[in-house]
Amino acid sequence: MDMNVASHLGRTGTAELVPSRYALRVGDIDVLVISDGVLPLPPTTIATNGDPAEMTAWVNDMRLPPGKFWWPLNVVVVRSGGRTVLIDFGLGAEFPGAGRLGMRLDAAGVDPASVTDTVLTHMHIDHVGGLLSYGLRDRLRPNVPIHLAAAEVEFWASPDFSRNTFAGMQDVLRSAAARFADKYRRQLRTFESEYEVAPGVVVQRTGGHTPGHSIVRLTSGGERLTFLGDAVFHNHFDRPDWHNSYDHDPEEAVRVRVRLLRELAASREALVAAHVSFPFGHVAVAGDVFRFVPAYWEY
């Protein structure tokens, strides 16, 4: 089925047939997972070190169209202790099929002006783009703090792509990060290893995907959920050893994701990731690799 057709079938006005948000609770913390859209990209982006035949077989097993891998784009809004936290900003309006965060915040009844804090997992364009276009940036509070790892800001001041083997997007990534840093420098609130943004909402630096890549851990009332950012893509449950084309330190990225997946499998907690199937799920150990366990939706 053509996903673009499915998203418009039966649509009237600004309503969408395909769900774009999902609400859940983690103890006393309200969580809203919002889809910024979906990007169809070449399968080569999921495994720069993968055997082409194995990648083709994996894509086929996932029932994806030949030559395409669907990248979900997920962001999260968290409410805790009187604070409203937006985690990542989506792609913006530079690609069809994505960059829908502003519209979908409206559909979810979330006024961007109500956001008290933001968290940025890393400075790739599909995470900062929403603040580089007009759909969202002019609707947030003028001085809303942007929490991110100091190592991320330092890296993008003079980015080193020597460990990254995919050359197709380096200029785009460099330009977007530079524009973002230039425009929002006064709003950046950096941390070294971790920072509690709101009660039970802790952002932690992991490195790997980028030097300052971070995740967000939610803990309340004995319940837990982790937003993994780009530490894990959907193929990494089956093939955690595959290097994503945008991993700036591929070997460290593998170590980080295996550690995180083992932690989450042991804790049995829920996970959300920027590029894992919407809206959330769990991870189980399956021999030497892992298995994604989709969430049971509550209707």
N, C-alpha and C positions, 0 to 999 in steps of 0.2 A: 504493500500500500504506500502511495506517495504521502509522506508525512505532512507536506505542505497542504495537500488537499484535505487531509484529515483534520488539520487545525482550522480549516475554514468551513467545512461541511456543516450546514445548518446554522451558521453564525449570523447573528443580527446585530447591527450597531457595533459596539465595542466588545460585546460578549464573545467568549471563546468556548468552543465545545470541549477542547482538550484541557484538562485541569492544569493549572499553572501554580498552585500553592497547596500546601498541606500543613495543618496545624497539629501539634502534639505538645505534651507537657513532660518536663523532666523535673519531678518533684514540684517545687513552687515556681519553676522557670517556664515561661511560655515560649514556645519555639514555632516559628513559621518558616518552612522551607519554600522558597520561591524559585521558579524556573525563569532564567533570563533568556531561554531559548535553546536551540540545538544547532550545532555546526557539523555538517558532513565534511570530513577531512580524509585524505588518503590514508590507507592502513599503514603506510610506511612511517607515519607519525607515532605509532604506538610501540615500535620496536626497531630502533636503528641497528641493534645487534641481533635481530631475529632472522632466522632462515625464511626467505620469501615463501616457500611452500608451506611452512608451519603457520605463518601469518595468514596466508590465504585460507588454510584449513580452519583456523580459529574464527576468522570473519564469517566463513560459511557456516560453521557450527552455531554461531550466534544469530544466524538467519538475517545477516545484514546484506545490503545490496553489494554486488561485486565492485571492488575498488573504492568502497566507502566505509568509514568508521564514524558512527554518530558520537560526537562529543556533547553530552549534556552540559549545560551551564547553570549551576545551582548556586544561589546565595541564601543567606539565612538572616532572619530578624529575630532577636532575642529580647524578651522583657524580663527583667529581674531587679528587685529592690528599687522600683521606681525609675529605672533607667531603661531606655530602649536602644539596643545595640544593633547596628547593621554590619554584617560580616561580608566583606567584598562588595564590589560595585558593578560587576558584570562587564559586558563587552562594549557598551555604548551603541552607537547607531551606524557603525561602519560596515556591517555585514548583514545580508538578508537572513531572516530566520532567527536572529538573536538580537541582543541589545534592547530587550523589552522590559527591563526592570522598572523603569519609571511608570509605565502603563500598568504593570502587574502589581506594583505597590498600591496604586490607586484602586485596582480591582479588589485587593485584599483589605482595603480600608485603612491602609497605613499612610499617614501624612508624613512625607519626608521631613517636614519641619519639626516633627515630634521626636526625631532621632537625637539622642543625647550624646552618643558615642559611636564611632565606627572603628572597625578592625580591618586591616589589610593583611591577608596572608602572604602576599608577595606582589611584586610590581610588574608582572606580565600584563599585556594589554587587555586580556580577557577578564582581568580583575580590577584594573584601574580605568578602563575605557568609559564606564558609566559617569565618571567625573571629568571626562574630557569632551563630553557632548552635552547638549542643552536639555536632554530629557530628564536629568536628575540633578545636576550640579547646582543649578540656580534655585532649587527648591529645598535644599538642606539648609540648616542654620549656617550663617556666614562663617562662624568660627568653630564649627563642630570638630572635636579632636579626632585625629586619625592615628590609631595605635598600630605600630608595626615595629619589627625588630631593627635595631640600629645597624646590624650587619647588612640588612637589605638596602638601606639608604646608602651605606658606604660602598656596596658592590656596584650599584647603578651609577654612582658618581664617575666611575671609570670601569665599565663592565669588561670582564675577561671571558671570551667565548671559546677559549682554547680547548676546554674539555667537552664542549658541546659539538657534536658531529653534524648537526642539521643546520645548514647555512641559509635556508630559505627565508627566514623571518628575522634575522638578526637586526637589520636596519629598522624594521618596524618596532621590534621590542625596545631597541635603544631609544628611538624617537619618542615612543609613548612614555617610557619611564622618565626621560628627561623633561618632557612637557608636564608630566604629573608633579615631579619634584619641584620644578620651577613655580608652578601655580600654587601648590599647597604646602610649601616648605614651612610656613609659620604655623600650620595646623598639625604638623607631625609631632607625635608624642612617642618617642622611641624607648625601647626597653632592651636589656641585654639577653636575659634567658626566659623570663616570664613576667606577666603582669595581670593582676586581677582587675578587669574592666568594670565589672558589676558583681554583686554577690553571687558566687558560684560560677562565674564566667571568667575563665583564665586562658589567656593567650600564651602559647609556649613556642619558642623557636626550636625547629628541628633541623634546619639546613637541608642539604641534599638537592632537592629540586632547584632551589636557588640558595645562595649562602644564608639568607635571612628568612627563608620560608618558615611559616609558622602554622600551627594548628590551634583550634580553640576547644577547650574541654569544659563541658557543663556538668556540674555536680550539685544535686539538691535532694534532700530527703531519701538518701540511699540509692538514688537513680543517677544514671550517667548517660551522656551522649557526647561524641567527639566529632567536630567538623574537621576533616582531614585536608582541606584545601586541595593541593595537587600532589600530595604525597602518594596517593593511590588513584590509579585510573581503573576502569572496569576490567581491562584485560589482566591487571596485576593480581587478581585473585587466582587465576589459572597459571599465569606466568610472571611471578614477581621479579624474575631475573631480567625481563625485557626492559631496555632503556627507552624511556620516552624521549621523543625528539627534542623536547624542551627542558630536559634535565640538564642543569648546568654542571653538575658533578654526578654523572650516571652511577658510578660505583657506590658513592655515598648515598645516593637516592635509593638504591636497592637495599642497603643496610637499614636505612631509616624506615622504609615501607615494611620490610619483613619484621622489624622490631614492633612497629605499631600494629600490624595485623595480628601478630602473636599476642600482644597485650589486649587487644580488643576481643580476640577470640576467647581468651581466658576470662575476661571480665563479663563477657556476653552483652556488653552494652551496645546501644544503637550507634550507627555511624551515618554521617552525611559527608559527601565529598563533592567538590566542584564538578567533577567529570565522571561520577558514578551514577547509575540509573536513578532517576527521580522516583520517590522523594527521599527514602532512607532505607536502611537495612541493617543486617548484622553480618559478622564474619565467623566462619567455622574453620577449623583445621581439617584438611583432607589429605592425609598422608604427608608428603613433603611440600604440599602447596596449600591453597586455601579454597574456600567456597563462599560465594556471596549468597546470603539468605535474604531475599526480599521481604520487606515489611508486610504484615497483614494490615491492609487499610481498614480503618474504622469509619464506616459510612454514617 
